[in-house]
Amino acid sequence: MTDYKWRHSPLLSSSLIIIILEPYPTFIFLIFFKINNKIMAKSRSTPIHLIVMLLVTYFLCTVGKSNALACPLPPELATKLHVDQVAVDSASSDYGNIVHSKPAAVLYPSSIEDIQRLVRSSYNCPIPFGISVRGNGHSVNGQDMARDGVVVDMKSLRENKHGIRIRVYKNHVFADVGGEQLWIDVLHTTAAQGLSPVSWTDFLYLSVGGTLSNAGISGQTFLHGPQISNVYELDVITGNGELVTCSKRNNSDLFDSVLGGLGQFGIITRARIALRSAPAKVRWSRAFYSNFSGFIRDQERIARGSQRDVANYLEGSLVLDNGTPTEWITSFFPPALLPRIMSLVKKHGIIYCLELTKYYFLDDIASEIDQDLQQVFKDFAHVPGFIDAKFVSHQDFLTRVPNVENESLTHPWQNLFIPKSRISDFNSGVLREIVLKRNITTGPVLFYPLNRHK
């Protein structure tokens, strides 16, 4: 969950680790892993190879760059380029709150042309300076920072309504959305016309340009692919300051590079996003498993297609024995079930939760929906009696993760791609032998089954 960035030189990022354990797996699991802050502080000495990697990364990010203020800048940017302490400090940290790096200045653009002018200035400078783009400051490892360079704060375009905004084309079933816009606003704008993007992230207070520069993954990915697979067209500011429109048919190399390109190939200023009819309501179900192989097998059955018609959203998670039930549990399950859930956790140390939704576009009869739920889980391997469901609106489901994180805390986050052939080894070797025995996580551990061809 990071915002997008753009720099003149390659950047190694440690926020996304891809583990390839066999050639071209057709089915993989993406695991989001939030590390316990306290354990990080108490961890033993850092392996020497990790120190070397970090030093190399730092070198690649800083060598051959000038301070932005040493280069001539266009007069049109004079009032929009801020060097005061408040502006610099605001762009010196991010959601992760682990990396802190000060830029020379922060640009608050009032138009796309302002960003182009800045990029041209760096491009034409004898020693180019670094430029980073900050969508909503939700990177976790300093990706939206630019030491001694310029951070472009896209919030200026969003809040002052100088950007592309959000334009819904109902007849064509797509929306043109500014890269500075937040997905929460895309949801509200499209829902007002009975439409919705097909692929989301769990947390919607992220910028469109930010998630499209990464991937944009959530429980819909098994069915529709990540967000980057549901984009028709982009407007991109390239490294020489040119504004280029690209798609699968037009400037396809740029299009494919920018989507998921970690901000290294350009700045997304507009995205044309696929839409579909929004469901009237959602049946939101959760079931607990004590057996990991059964949990993974049922996720895979749905994701591969044999049970695909039963779910529009599919995710899994880990529940650890942390003494008291978390808000994630208490907000969903009835109070009478909570003691039984905690007893199950204590018995097994770790239990696994299968979470899925089914969209309904008509006012179905509740009893028929309940029967459908029982049919869905009839052949599944969950613990009997540990299943519950509720009905919510589509918008209520998509906004289930609130924007209430404490920005003063650190938020270490790890993303792992694991092929199906090694997922059981990961459970036994990492989740049980490390996570459980050392109690190194109090944050969420999420499982997303993915089809590689999506």
ZAVONU-320328 format. One record per atom (N, C-alpha, C, O): residue in one letter; z, y, x. Coordinates in steps of 0.2 Angstrom, whole numbers, plus 2048, in hexadecimal, padded with zeros to 3 digits. Example, Ala and Ser with C-alpha at 12.3 -4.5 7.8 and 13.67 -1.06 7.14 Angstrom:
2
A8277E4842A8277EA83EA8277F0842A82A7EF847S8237F5840S8247FB844S827800840S828806843
***
This chain:
454
M8007FA804M800800800M800806804M805809806T7FA808807T7FA80E80BT7F5813809T7F0811805D7F681980BD7F181E80AD7EB81E810D7EC81A815Y7E682180FY7E0820813Y7E0825819Y7E482A818K7DD82481EK7DD828824K7D6828827K7D2824826W7D582D82BW7CF82D82FW7D0830836W7D3835837R7CD82C83BR7CE82F842R7C882E845R7C382A843H7C783184BH7C183184FH7C182A853H7BC828855S7C7828855S7C7822859S7CA81C855S7CD81D850P7C8815857P7CB810854P7D2810854P7D6812858L7D580D84FL7DD80D84EL7DF80584DL7DC802848L7E3803850L7E67FC84FL7EC7FD84AL7F080284BS7EC7FA845S7F27FB840S7F67F483FS7F37EF83ES7FC7F5840S8007EF83FS8037EE838S8077EA837S8017F2833S8037F182DS8007EC829S8037E9824L7FA7E982BL7F77E4828L7F57DF82DL7F17E0832I7F87D982CI7F77D3831I7F37CE82DI7F67CB828I7EE7CC82FI7EA7C682CI7EA7C0831I7E87C0836I7ED7BB82EI7EE7B5831I7E87B082FI7E87AE829I7E47AE834I7DE7A9832I7E07A3836I7DF7A383CL7E279E832L7E4798835L7DF792834L7E078D837E7D9794831E7D478F830E7CE79382FE7CE79882CP7C8790831P7C2794830P7C0795828P7C0790825Y7BF79B826Y7BC79D820Y7C079981AY7BC796816P7C679A819P7C9797813P7C779A80DP7C57A080CT7C6796808T7C3798802T7C879A7FDT7C779D7F8F7CF7987FFF7D479A7FAF7DA79C7FFF7DC798803I7DD7A27FEI7E27A5802I7E77A87FEI7E67AA7F8F7ED7A9801F7F37AC7FDF7F47B2801F7F57B2807L7F57B87FEL7F77BE801L7FF7BF800L8017BE7FAI8037C0805I80A7C1804I80C7C7806I80B7C980CF80F7CB802F8127D2803F81A7D0805F81D7CD801F81C7D380BF8227D180DF8267D7810F8247DA815K82B7D980CK82F7DF80EK8357DD812K8397D980FI8367DF818I83B7DD81CI8417E181BI8417E7819N8477DE81CN84E7E181BN84F7E6821N84E7E4826N8507EC81EN8517F2823N8577F0828N8567F282EK85C7EE825K8627ED82AK8617E882FK8637E9835I85D7E282DI85C7DD832I8587E0838I8587DE83EM8537E4836M84F7E783BM8537EB840M8517EA846A8587EE83EA85C7F2843A8607EE847A8627F084DK8617E8845K8657E3849K8617DE84DK8647DA850S85B7DE84CS8567D984FS8577D9857S8597DE85AR8567D3859R8567D2861R8507D6864R84C7D9861S8507D586BS84B7D986FS8447D786CS8427D286AT8407DC86CT8397DC86AT8357D886FT8357D9875P8317D386DP82D7CF872P8287D4876P8267D9873I8277D287CI8237D6880I81C7D787EI8197DD87FH8197D287BH8127D3879H8127D8873H80C7DB872L8177D986FL8177DE86AL8177E586DL8147E986AI81B7E5872I81C7EC875I8157EE878I8137F4877V8127E987BV80B7EB87EV8067ED879V8037F187AM8067E9873M8027EB86EM8037F286BM7FE7F586AL8097F486BL80B7FA868L80980086DL80680586BL8097FE873L807803879L800804879L7FD80A879V7FC7FE878V7F57FF878V7F3803872V7EE807872T7F680186CT7F4805866T7F580D867T7F1811865Y7FB80E86AY7FC81586BY7F781986FY7F581E86EF7F5815874F7F0818879F7EA819876F7E781E877L7E7814872L7E181586EL7E181B869L7DC81E868C7E781C867C7E7821861C7E8828864C7E782D861T7EA82986BT7EB82F86ET7E6831873T7E5837874V7E382C877V7DF82E87DV7D983287AV7D6830875G7D783787EG7D183B87DG7D183F877G7CC841875K7D7841875K7D784686FK7DB84C871K7DF84C875S7D885286ES7DB858870S7E085A86AS7E0857865N7E485F86BN7E8862866N7E3866861N7DF86A864A7E486585BA7DF868856A7DF870857A7D9873856L7E4873859L7E487A859L7E087D85FL7DF883860A7DF878864A7DB87A86AA7D387B868A7D087E86DC7D1879863C7CA879861C7C987E85CC7CD880858P7C388185CP7C1887858P7C1884850P7BD87F84FL7C488784CL7C4885845L7C088A840L7C1890842P7BD88883BP7B988D837P7BE892833P7C4890832P7BC898833P7C089D830P7C289B828P7C789E826E7BE897825E7BF89681EE7C689281DE7C9891818L7C888F823L7CE88A823L7D488E825L7DA88B825A7D4895826A7D9898829A7DF898825A7E5897827T7DE89981ET7E489981AT7E6893817T7EB892814K7E288E819K7E4887816K7E788281BK7E987D81AL7E6884822L7E9880827L7F0883829L7F188882BH7F587E827H7FC881828H7FF87D82FH7FE877830V802882832V80687F838V80D880838V81187F83DD810883832D817884832D81B87D832D818878831Q82187E833Q825878834Q82687382EQ82686D82EV826877828V826873822V82086F821V82186981FA81A872822A81486E821A814868826A812863824V81586A82CV815865832V81985F830V818859831D82086082ED82585B82DD822857827D824851827S81F85A822S81D85681CS81885181ES81784C81AA814852823A80F84D825A81184982BA80D84682ES81784982DS81A845833S81D83F831S81F83B836S81D83D82BS820837829S81D834823S819838820D81E82E821D81B82B81BD820826818D826827819Y81D823813Y82281E80FY825819813Y82B818812G822817818G82581281CG82B815820G830811821N82B81B822N83081E825N83381B82CN83881B82DI82E81882FI82F814835I82C81883BI82F819840V82681B83AV82281E83FV82282683DV822828837H82382A842H824831841H81F835846H82183484CS81B838844S81683C849S814842846S811843841K81484884AK81384E848K80C850849K80985084FP808853844P802856845P80285D848P807860848A7FD85F84AA7FC86684CA7FC86B846A7FF871846A7F9868841A7F886C83AA7F7868834A7F5862835V7F886B82FV7F6867828V7F186B824V7F2871823L7EC868822L7E786C81EL7E886A817L7E9865815Y7E9870813Y7E986F80CY7E2872809Y7E2878807P7DE86D808P7D786F806P7D78717FFP7DA86F7FAS7D28767FDS7D18787F7S7CA8767F4S7C88777EFS7C78727F8S7C086F7F7S7BE8697FBS7C1869801I7B98657FAI7B78607FEI7B4863804I7B486180AE7B1869803E7AE86D809E7B386E80EE7B186F814D7B987080CD7BE871811D7BF86C816D7C086C81CI7BF866813I7C0860817I7BA85E81CI7BB85D822Q7B4860819Q7AE85F81DQ7AE864823Q7AD862829R7B186A822R7B186F827R7B686D82DR7B486E833L7BB86A82BL7C0868830L7BD862834L7BE86283AV7BA85D831V7B7858834V7B285A839V7B185883FR7AD85F837R7A886183BR7AB865842R7A9864847S7B1868840S7B486C846S7B686784BS7B6868851S7B9861849S7BB85C84ES7B5859851S7B5857857Y7B085784DY7AA854850Y7A7859855Y7A485685AN7A785F854N7A4864859N7A886685FN7A6869863C7AE86485EC7B3866864C7B286286AC7B185C869P7B2865870P7B1861876P7B585B877P7B3855879I7BB85B874I7C0856874I7C285586DI7C785986BP7C0851869P7C1851861P7C9850860P7CC84C864F7CB85385BF7D2852859F7D384D853F7CE84C850G7D8849853G7D984484EG7DA847847G7DD84D846I7D7844842I7D884683BI7DA840837I7D883B837S7E0841833S7E283C82ES7E383F827S7E4845826V7E183B822V7E183D81BV7E783A818V7E8834818R7EB83E815R7F183C811R7F083C80AR7F0842807G7F0836806G7EF8367FFG7F58387FBG7F683D7F8N7FA8337FCN8018347F9N8068327FEN80C8317FBG805832804G80A830809G80D82A809G81382980AH809825806H80C81E805H80A81980AH80B813809S80881B810S807816815S80D814818S812817817V80E80F81CV81480C81EV81580C825V81A80A828N81080D829N81080D830N80D813834N80A812839G80D818831G80A81E834G80381F833G800823837Q7FF81B82FQ7F881C82FQ7F582282DQ7F082482ED7F9826829D7F782D826D7F983282BD7F9838828M7FB831831M7FD836835M7F883883BM7F483483CA7F883E83EA7F483F843A7F7844848A7F884A848R7FA84084DR7FE844853R7F9849856R7F4847859D7FC84F856D7F8855859D7F2856856D7EE85A858G7F0853850G7EA85484CG7EB858846G7F085C845V7E7856841V7E885983AV7E8854835V7E484F835V7ED855831V7EE85182BV7EB854825V7ED85A823V7E7851821V7E485481BV7E8852815V7E884C814D7EB856812D7F085580CD7EC855806D7EA85A804M7EA84F804M7E584F7FEM7E98517F7M7E68527F2K7F08517F8K7F38537F2K7F185A7F0K7F285C7EAS7EF85E7F4S7ED8657F3S7E78657EES7E68697E9L7E28617EFL7DC8607EBL7DF85D7E4L7DC85F7DFR7E38597E4R7E58557DER7E985A7D9R7E885B7D3E7EE85E7DCE7F38627D8E7EF8687D6E7F186B7D1N7EB86B7DAN7E78717D8N7E18707D5N7DD8757D3K7DF86A7D4K7D98687D0K7D386A7D3K7CE86D7CFH7D386A7D9H7CD86C7DDH7C88667DFH7C28677E1G7CA8607DEG7C785A7E0G7C28587DBG7C085C7D6I7C08527DBI7BB84F7D6I7BF84D7D0I7BB84D7CBR7C584C7D0R7C984B7CAR7C78447C7R7C583F7CBI7C88437C1I7C683C7BEI7C283D7B8I7C38407B3R7BC83A7B8R7B783B7B3R7B48347B1R7B28307B4V7B68337AAV7B482D7A7V7AE82D7A4V7AC8317A0Y7A98287A5Y7A38287A2Y7A382179EY7A181C7A0K7A5823798K7A681D793K7A0819792K7A1813791N79A81C791N79481878FN792814795N78F80E794H79481679BH7928127A1H79780E7A4H7968097A8V79D80E7A1V7A380A7A3V7A580B7AAV7A68067ADF7A58117ACF7A88127B3F7AB8197B3F7AA81D7AFA7AF81B7B8A7B28217B9A7B18247C0A7B18207C5D7AF82A7C1D7AF82D7C8D7B68307C9D7B88347C5V7B982E7CEV7C08307D0V7C08337D7V7BD8307DCG7C38397D8G7C483C7DEG7C98377E2G7CE8347E0G7C78377E9G7CB8337EDG7D38357EEG7D78327F0E7D483C7ECE7DB83E7ECE7DF83C7E6E7E583D7E6Q7DC83A7E1Q7DF8387DBQ7E48327DBQ7E382E7DFL7E98327D7L7ED82C7D7L7EB8277D2L7E98297CCW7ED8217D3W7EB81C7CEW7EF81C7C7W7EC81B7C2I7F581F7C8I7F88207C1I7F58257BDI7F58247B7D7F182A7C0D7ED82F7BCD7E782C7B9D7E482D7B4V7E48277BDV7DE8247BBV7E081F7B5V7DC81F7B0L7E581C7B5L7E88187B0L7E881C7A9L7E581B7A4H7EC8227AAH7ED8267A4H7E68297A1H7E582979BT7E282B7A5T7DB82E7A3T7D78297A0T7D482A79BT7D68237A3T7D281E7A0T7D481B79AT7D1819795A7DB81A79AA7DE817794A7DD81B78EA7DD819788A7DD82278FA7DC827789A7D5825786A7D4827780Q7D0822789Q7CA820786Q7C9819785Q7C3816784G7CF815785G7CE80E784G7CB80A78AG7C9804788L7CC80D790L7C9809795L7CE80879BL7D380B79BS7CC8047A0S7D08037A5S7CD8007ABS7C87FC7AAP7CE8027B1P7CC7FE7B7P7CE7F77B7P7D37F57B3V7CB7F27BAV7CC7EB7B9V7D17E97BFV7D47E47BES7D17EC7C4S7D67EA7CAS7DA7F07CCS7D87F67CDW7E17EE7CDW7E67F37CEW7EA7F17D4W7E97EC7D7T7EF7F67D6T7F47F47DAT7FB7F47D6T7FB7F67D0D8007F17D8D8067F07D5D8097F77D4D80C7F97CEF8097FB7D9F80C8027D9F8068077D8F8018077DCL80680B7D3L8008107D1L8018177D4L7FC81B7D3Y8068187D8Y80781F7DBY80481F7E2Y8078217E6L7FE81D7E2L7FA81C7E8L7F38207E7L7F18207E1S7F08227ECS7EA8267EBS7E48217EBS7E481C7EEV7DF8237E7V7D981F7E7V7D681E7EEV7D48187EFG7D58237F1G7D28227F8G7D681E7FDG7D481A801G7DD81E7FCG7E181A800G7E18137FFG7E080F803T7E18117F8T7E08097F7T7D98077F8T7D88017FBL7D480B7F7L7CD8097F9L7CC808800L7C7805802S7D080C804S7CF80B80BS7D380580ES7D2803814N7D780280AN7DA7FC80CN7D77F6808N7D37F280BA7D97F5802A7D67EF7FEA7D87F17F7A7D37F07F2G7DE7F27F5G7E07F27EEG7E17EC7EBG7DD7E97E7I7E77E97ECI7E87E27EAI7EE7E27E5I7F37E57E6S7ED7DE7E0S7F37DC7DBS7F17D67D8S7ED7D27DAG7F47D57D2G7F47CE7CFG7ED7CD7CBG7EB7C87C9Q7E97D27CBQ7E27D27C8Q7DD7CF7CDQ7D77CE7CBT7DF7CF7D3T7DA7CE7D9T7D77C77D8T7D17C67DAF7DB7C27D6F7D87BB7D6F7D27BB7D1F7CE7B77D2L7D27BF7CCL7CD7BF7C7L7C77C47C8L7C17C27C7H7C97CA7CAH7C47CF7CBH7C37D17D2H7BE7D67D4G7C77CF7D7G7C67D17DEG7CB7D77DFG7CD7DA7DAP7CB7D97E5P7CF7E07E6P7CC7E67E3P7C67E57E1Q7CF7EB7E4Q7CC7F27E1Q7C67F37E5Q7C17F67E2I7C57F27EBI7BF7F37EFI7B97EF7ECI7B37F17EES7BA7EA7E9S7B57E67E6S7B27E97DFS7AE7E67DCN7B57EE7DDN7B47F17D6N7B27F87D6N7B47FC7D2V7AE7FA7DCV7AC8017DDV7A58017DDV7A27FC7E1Y7A18057D9Y79A8057D9Y79780A7DFY7928097E1E79B80F7E0E7988157E4E79E8197E7E7A381A7E4L79C81C7EDL7A18207F1L79E8277F3L7988277F5D7A182C7F3D7A08327F7D7A48327FDD7AA8317FCV7A2832803V7A5832809V7A483780EV79E83980FI7A983A811I7A883F817I7A883B81DI7AD83881FT7A283B821T7A2837827T7A583B82DT7A784082CG7A4838833G7A783A839G7A484183BG7A784483FN79E842839N79B84983BN79C84E835N799854836G7A084D830G7A185282BG79C851825G79C856821E79784D825E79284C820E79584981AE79984481BL79384B814L79584880EL79084380CL78A84580AV79183D80BV78C83780AV78E833804V794831803T789832800T78A82E7FAT7888277FCT7828267FFC78C8227FBC78A81B7FDC78C8167F7C7908177F3S7888117F7S78980B7F3S7868057F6S7848057FBK7867FF7F2K7837F97F4K77C7FA7F5K7797F67F9R7797FF7F2R7718007F2R76F8057F7R76A8067F9N77480A7F8N7738107FBN778811801N77E8127FFN776811807N77A81280DN78080C80DN78680E80DS77D80680CS78280180AS7867FF810S78C7FD80FD784800817D7887FF81CD78E80481CD79480181EL78E80A81AL79380E81AL79880C814L79E80C815F79580B80FF799808809F79D80280AF7A3803809D79A7FD80ED79E7F780FD7A37F9815D7A97F6815S7A27FD819S7A77FF81ES7AD80381CS7B280281EV7AB808817V7B180C815V7B6808811V7BC809811L7B380480CL7B7800808L7BB7FB80CL7B87F780FG7C27FC80CG7C67F8810G7C67F9817G7C87F581BG7C37FF819G7C2800820G7C8804824G7C7806829L7CD804820L7D3808823L7D280F825L7D681182AG7CD812822G7CC819823G7C981B82AG7C882182BQ7C681682DQ7C3817833Q7BB819833Q7B981B838F7B881982DF7B181A82DF7B0820828F7AA822827G7B5824826G7B4829822G7B982B81DG7BE82781CI7B9830819I7BE833814I7BB83280DI7B583580CI7BE82E809I7BB82D802I7BD8337FEI7C38357FDT7B88367FBT7B983C7F7T7B883B7F0T7BA83E7EBR7B48357EFR7B38337E8R7B182C7E7R7AE8297ECA7B38297E2A7B28227E1A7B08217DAA7B38237D5R7AB81D7D9R7A881B7D2R7AB8147D1R7A980F7D4I7B08147CCI7B480E7CBI7B280A7C5I7B180D7BFA7B18047C5A7AF8007BFA7B58007BAA7BB7FF7BCL7B38007B3L7B88007AEL7B67FB7A9L7B17F87A9R7BB7F97A5R7BA7F479FR7BF7F679AR7C37FB79BS7BE7F3794S7C27F578ES7C97F3790S7CB7EE793A7CE7F878EA7D57F6790A7D87F278AA7D67F3784P7DC7ED78CP7DF7E9787P7E47ED782P7E77F2785A7E57EB77CA7EA7EE778A7F17EC77AA7F67F177AK7F37E677CK7F97E477FK7F97DE784K7F47DB784V7FE7DD787V7FF7D878CV8057D478BV80A7D6789R8037CD78BR8097C878BR80B7C7793R8077C5797W8117C9795W8137C979BW8187C379CW81E7C3799S8177BE7A0S81B7B87A1S81D7B77A8S81A7B97ADR8237B47A8R8267B27AFR8297AB7AER82C7A97A9A8287A77B3A82B7A07B3A82D79E7BAA82A7A07BFF83379B7BAF8367997C1F8357927C3F83478E7BFY8347927CAY83378B7CDY83878A7D2Y83A78F7D6S83A7847D3S83E7827D8S83A77E7DES83C77E7E3N83477C7DCN8307787E0N82A77D7E3N82677F7DEF82977E7E9F8247827ECF81D7807EAF8197837E8S81C7797EBS8167767EBS8137777E3S80D7787E2G8187767DFG8167777D8G81477E7D6G80F77F7D2F8187837D9F81778A7D8F81078C7DAF80C78F7D7I80E78A7E0I80878B7E3I8027887E0I7FD78B7DFR8037817DER7FE77E7DAR7FC7817D4R7F67817D2D8017837D0D8007877CAD7FC78D7CBD7F878F7C7Q7FE7917D0Q7FB7977D1Q7F37967D3Q7EF7997D0E7F27917D7E7EB78F7D9E7E778D7D3E7E178E7D2R7EA7897CER7E67877C9R7E478C7C5R7DE78C7C2I7E87927C4I7E67977C0I7E079B7C4I7DB79D7C1A7E279C7CAA7DD7A07CFA7D679D7D0A7D17A17D0R7D67977D0R7D07937D1R7CB7937CBR7C57927CCG7CF7937C5G7CA7947BFG7CC78E7BAG7CA78F7B4S7CF7897BCS7D17847B7S7D57867B1S7D57847ACQ7D978B7B3Q7DE78E7AEQ7DD7967ADQ7E17997ABR7D77987B0R7D679F7B0R7D67A37AAR7D87A97AAD7D57A07A4D7D47A379ED7DC7A579BD7DC7A8796V7E17A279FV7E77A379CV7EA7AA79FV7F07AC79DA7E77AD7A4A7EA7B27A8A7E57B87AAA7E07B67ACN7E77BE7A9N7E37C47ACN7E77C77B2N7E47CB7B5Y7ED7C57B3Y7F17C77B9Y7F57C17BBY7F87BD7B7L7F57C07C2L7F97BA7C5L7FC7BC7CBL7F97BF7D0E8027BB7CBE8067BD7D1E80C7B87D2E80E7B57CDG80F7B87D8G8157B37D9G81A7B77DDG8187BC7E0S8207B57DDS8257B97E1S82B7B47E3S82B7AE7E0L82F7B67E7L8357B37EAL83B7B57E7L83C7BB7E7V8407B17E5V8467B37E3V84B7B07E8V84C7AA7E8L84F7B47EBL8547B27F0L85B7B37EDL85C7B77E9D8607AF7F0D8677B07EED86A7B67F1D86D7B57F7N86A7BC7EEN86D7C27F1N8747C37EDN8767C97EEG8767BF7EAG87D7C07E7G87D7C27E0G8807BF7DBT8797C77DET8787C97D7T8717CA7D5T86C7CB7DAP86F7C97CFP8687C97CDP8657D07CEP8697D57CDT85F7D17D0T85C7D77D2T8597DA7CBT8597D77C6E8587E17CCE8557E47C6E84E7E17C4E84D7E17BEW84B7DE7C8W8457DB7C7W8467D57C2W8427D47BDI84C7D27C2I84D7CC7BEI8517CF7B7I84F7CD7B2T8567D37B8T8597D67B2T8557DA7ADT8577DA7A7S8507DD7B0S84C7E17ABS8477DD7A7S8447E07A2F8467D77A9F8417D37A6F8447CD7A1F8427CC79BF8497C97A4F84C7C47A1F8527C579CF8557CA79EP8537C2797P8587C3792P85F7C2796P85F7BD79AP8647C6794P86B7C5798P86D7BE798P8707BB79CA86C7BA792A86F7B3792A86C7AF797A86F7AA798L8667B0799L8627AC79EL8647AD7A5L8637A97AAL8677B37A7L8697B67ADL86D7B17B1L86C7AF7B7P8737AF7AEP8787AA7B2P8747A47B4P8757A17B9R8707A17B0R86C79B7B1R86779C7B7R8667987BBI8647A27B7I85F7A37BCI8637A47C3I8617A17C8M8697A77C3M86C7A87C9M86F7A17CCM8707A07D2S87179D7C7S8737967C9S86E7927CCS86F78F7D1L8687937C9L8627907CCL8607927D3L85F78E7D7V8617997D4V86079B7DBV8657997E0V8637977E5K86B7997DEK8717967E2K87078F7E4K87178D7EAK86D78B7DFK86C7847E0K8677837E6K86777E7EAH8617867E5H85B7857E9H85B78A7EFH8567897F4G85E78F7EFG85E7947F5G8587997F3G85979F7F4I8527967F2I84C79A7F0I8497977EAI8497917E9I84779B7E5I8437997E0I83D79E7DFI83D7A37E2Y83879B7DCY83179F7DCY8307A07D5Y83179D7D0C82D7A67D4C82B7A97CDC8247AA7CDC8207AD7D0L8217A67C8L81A7A77C6L81A7AD7C0L81D7AC7BBE8167B27C2E8157B77BDE80E7B87BBE8097B97BFL80D7B87B4L8067B97B2L8067BD7ABL80B7BE7A8T8007C07AAT7FF7C47A4T7F97C17A0T7F47BF7A4K7F87C279AK7F27C1796K7F17C7792K7F57C978EY7EB7C9792Y7E97CF78EY7E77CD787Y7E47C8786Y7E97D2783Y7E77D177CY7E37D7779Y7E67DD77AF7DE7D6776F7DA7DC774F7DA7DD76DF7D87E276AL7DD7D8769L7DE7D9762L7E57D8760L7E97D6764D7E77DA75AD7EE7D9758D7F07D2756D7F07D1750D7F07CE75BD7F17C775AD7F87C6756D7FD7CA757I7F97C0753I7FF7BF74FI8047BC755I8027B8759A80A7BF755A80F7BD75AA8107B575BA8107B3760S8107B2755S8117AB755S80C7A7759S80D7A275CE8067A9758E8007A675BE8007A7763E7FE7A3767I8027AD765I8037AF76CI8087AB76FI8087A8774D80E7AA76BD8137A576ED81179E76FD81379B774Q80D79C76AQ80A79576BQ806795771Q806790775D80279A772D7FD79A778D80179A77ED7FF797783L80779D77EL80B79D784L80E796786L80E79478CQ810793781Q81278C782Q80D787784Q80E783788Q807788782Q801785784Q7FF78678BQ7FE78178FV80078C78DV7FE78E794V80378A799V80078879EF80978A798F80E78779CF81078079BF81477D79EK80C77D797K80D776795K80D77179BK81176D79CD80877279FD80776D7A5D8097707ABD80776D7B1F80D7767ABF80F7797B1F8157767B4F8197737B0A8177777BAA81C7747BEA8227787BEA8277777C2H82377D7BAH8297827BAH82F77E7B8H82F7797B5V8357817B9V83B77E7B7V83C77E7AFV83B7847ADP83D7797ACP83D77A7A4P84377E7A2P84877E7A5G84178379DG84678779AG84678E79EG84A79279CF84378E7A4F8437957A8F83C7987A7F8387997ACI83B79A7A1I83579E7A0I8367A379BI83A7A2796D8337A979BD8347AE796D82D7B2796D82A7B379BA82C7B6791A8277BA790A8287C078BA82D7BF787K8257C578CK8267CB788K81F7CF787K81A7CE78BF81E7D3782F8187D6780F8197DE782F81E7E177FV8157E0786V8157E7787V80E7EA787V8097E7786S80D7F1787S8077F4787S8047F378ES8077F2792H7FD7F478EH7FA7F3794H7FC7F8799H7FD7F779FQ7FD7FF797Q80080479BQ80780279EQ8098047A4D80B800799D8127FE79BD8127F97A1D8167F97A5F80E7F47A0F80D7EF7A5F80B7F27ACF80E7F07B1L8067F67ACL8037F87B2L8087FD7B6L8087FE7BCT80C8007B2T8118057B5T8188027B5T81D8067B6R8187FC7B6R81F7F87B6R8237FA7BDR8297F97BDV81F7FC7C2V8237FE7C8V8238057C9V81E8097C9P8298087C8P82A80F7C7P82A8137CEP82A80F7D3N8298197CEN82981D7D4N8308207D6N8318267D5V83481B7D8V83B81D7D9V83E81B7E0V84481B7E1E83981A7E5E83B8187EBE83F81D7EFE83D8237EEN84481B7F3N8488207F7N8448227FDN84381D801E8428287FEE83D829804E84182A80AE83E82A80FS84882A80AS84C82B810S84D824813S84F824819L84B81E810L84C818812L845816816L840818815T84681181BT84080E81ET83D809819T841805815H837808819H834803815H82F7FE819H8297FF818P8327FA81DP82D7F5821P82A7F181CP82D7EE817W8237EF81DW81F7EB819W81A7E781DW8177EA821Q81A7E181BQ8157DD81EQ8107D9819Q8137D7814N80A7D981BN8057D6816N8027D081AN7FF7D1820L8027CA817L8007C481BL7FB7C0817L7FC7BF811F7F57BF81AF7F07BA816F7F17B3819F7F07B281FI7F37AF815I7F47A8817I7EF7A3813I7EF7A380DP7EB79F817P7E779A813P7EB795810P7F1793812K7E879280BK7EB78D806K7EE78780AK7F3785809S7EA78580FS7EC77F813S7F3780817S7F677B819R7F5786818R7FB78881CR80178B818R80678D81BI80078C811I80579080EI80B78C80DI81078F80DS80B78580DS81178180CS815781813S81B782813D811782819D81478281FD81878981FD81D78A822F81578E81CF81879581CF81E795818F82379881AN81E791813N82479180FN82A78E813N82F790813S828788816S82E784819S830788820S836788821G82B78A823G82C78D82AG82F79482AG83379682EV82C798825V82E79F825V8337A1820V8397A3821L83179F819L8367A1814L83C79E814L8417A1813R83C797815R843793815R84679381CR84C79481CE843793821E846792828E84879982BE84D79A82FI84479E829I8467A582BI8497AA826I84E7AC827V8457AB821V8477AF81CV84D7AD818V8527B1818L84E7A7816L8547A5813L85A7A4817L85F7A6816K8597A181DK85E79F821K8617A5825K8677A6826R85D7AA826R85F7B0829R8607B6825R8637BB827N85E7B581EN85F7BA819N85C7C181CN8607C681CI8567C181EI8537C7821I84F7CB81CI84B7D081ET84F7C9815T84C7CE811T8507CF80AT8527CA807T8507D5808T8537D6801T84D7D97FDT84E7DB7F7G8477DB800G8427DE7FCG83E7D87F9G83F7D27FAP8387DA7F6P8347D57F2P82F7D17F7P82D7D47FCV82E7CB7F5V8297C77F9V8257C47F3V8277C17EFL81E7C77F4L81A7C57EEL8147C17F1L8127C17F6F8127BD7ECF80C7B87EEF8067BA7E9F8077BA7E3Y8007BB7ECY7FA7BC7E8Y7F57B77EAY7F37B77F0P7F47B27E6P7EE7AE7E7P7E87B17E7P7E67B57E2L7E37B07ECL7DD7B47ECL7D77AF7EDL7D87AA7F0N7D27B07EAN7CC7AC7EBN7C77B07F0N7C67B67EFR7C67AD7F5R7C27B07FBR7BC7B37F9R7BA7B97FBH7B87B07F4H7B27B37F2H7B27B97EEH7AD7BC7EDK7B87BB7ECK7B97C17E8K7B97C77EDK7BA7CD7EA
***
